[in-house]
Amino acid sequence: MCRNIKTLYNFEPPTSEDEVRAAALQYVRKVSGFNKPSKVNEAAFNAAVEEIAAATSKLLASLETQAPPKNREDEAAKKRARFVRRSA
């Protein structure tokens, strides 16, 4: 799992298309081993990003939960606190 891919489900405000695309891009980069593909691989790379972003959007739209939405600022604060504990 890529460490830079963040949880996208059940947040207020809802996850944006840009966040979904960024996660898809990070995933394709990790799987392919390319940070930036060569010209010959660019079309396949970009197609994979778009397909994964579409599948992710479809998944997020179909999920259901009874849990209240998470607050982005609270989750970011928790993540910073975990980092501080690990760094100390």
C-alpha positions as CSV (number, residue, x, y, z in Angstrom):
1,M,0.0,0.0,0.0
2,C,1.3,3.4,-0.8
3,R,1.8,5.5,2.3
4,N,0.8,8.7,0.4
5,I,-2.6,7.4,-0.5
6,K,-5.1,8.7,2.0
7,T,-8.4,7.3,3.1
8,L,-11.0,9.1,1.0
9,Y,-14.3,7.6,2.4
10,N,-16.7,9.2,4.9
11,F,-15.3,12.7,5.2
12,E,-17.0,16.1,5.5
13,P,-16.7,17.8,3.2
14,P,-16.9,14.9,0.8
15,T,-13.8,13.8,-1.2
16,S,-13.2,15.9,-4.3
17,E,-12.5,14.6,-7.8
18,D,-9.0,16.1,-7.5
19,E,-8.3,14.0,-4.4
20,V,-9.6,10.8,-6.1
21,R,-7.4,11.5,-9.1
22,A,-4.4,12.3,-7.0
23,A,-4.8,8.9,-5.2
24,A,-5.2,7.1,-8.5
25,L,-2.0,8.8,-9.9
26,Q,-0.1,7.8,-6.7
27,Y,-1.3,4.2,-7.1
28,V,-0.3,4.0,-10.8
29,R,3.1,5.6,-10.0
30,K,3.7,3.0,-7.3
31,V,2.6,0.0,-9.4
32,S,4.4,1.1,-12.6
33,G,7.5,2.3,-11.0
34,F,7.3,5.5,-13.0
35,N,7.1,8.9,-11.4
36,K,6.7,10.3,-14.9
37,P,6.3,7.9,-17.8
38,S,8.2,8.1,-21.1
39,K,6.4,9.3,-24.2
40,V,5.8,5.8,-25.4
41,N,4.2,4.8,-22.1
42,E,2.3,8.1,-21.4
43,A,-1.0,7.1,-23.0
44,A,-1.2,3.8,-21.1
45,F,-0.1,5.5,-17.9
46,N,-2.8,8.2,-18.2
47,A,-5.5,5.7,-19.2
48,A,-4.7,3.7,-16.1
49,V,-5.0,6.8,-13.9
50,E,-8.4,7.7,-15.4
51,E,-9.7,4.1,-15.1
52,I,-8.6,3.8,-11.5
53,A,-10.0,7.2,-10.6
54,A,-13.4,6.2,-12.2
55,A,-13.4,2.9,-10.3
56,T,-12.5,4.7,-7.0
57,S,-15.3,7.3,-7.5
58,K,-17.8,4.5,-8.2
59,L,-16.7,2.6,-5.1
60,L,-16.9,5.7,-2.9
61,A,-20.4,6.5,-4.2
62,S,-21.6,3.0,-3.5
63,L,-20.3,2.6,0.0
64,E,-22.7,3.0,3.0
65,T,-22.0,3.6,6.7
66,Q,-23.8,4.5,9.8
67,A,-20.7,6.2,11.2
68,P,-20.7,10.0,11.3
69,P,-18.4,11.7,8.7
70,K,-14.9,12.3,9.9
71,N,-13.5,15.9,10.1
72,R,-10.5,16.5,7.9
73,E,-8.8,18.8,10.4
74,D,-9.3,16.4,13.3
75,E,-7.8,13.5,11.2
76,A,-4.9,15.7,10.1
77,A,-4.2,16.6,13.8
78,K,-4.2,12.9,14.8
79,K,-1.8,12.2,12.0
80,R,0.5,15.0,13.1
81,A,0.4,13.7,16.7
82,R,1.3,10.2,15.5
83,F,4.2,11.6,13.6
84,V,5.5,13.5,16.6
85,R,5.3,10.4,18.8
86,R,7.2,8.4,16.2
87,S,9.8,11.1,15.8
88,A,10.4,11.7,19.5
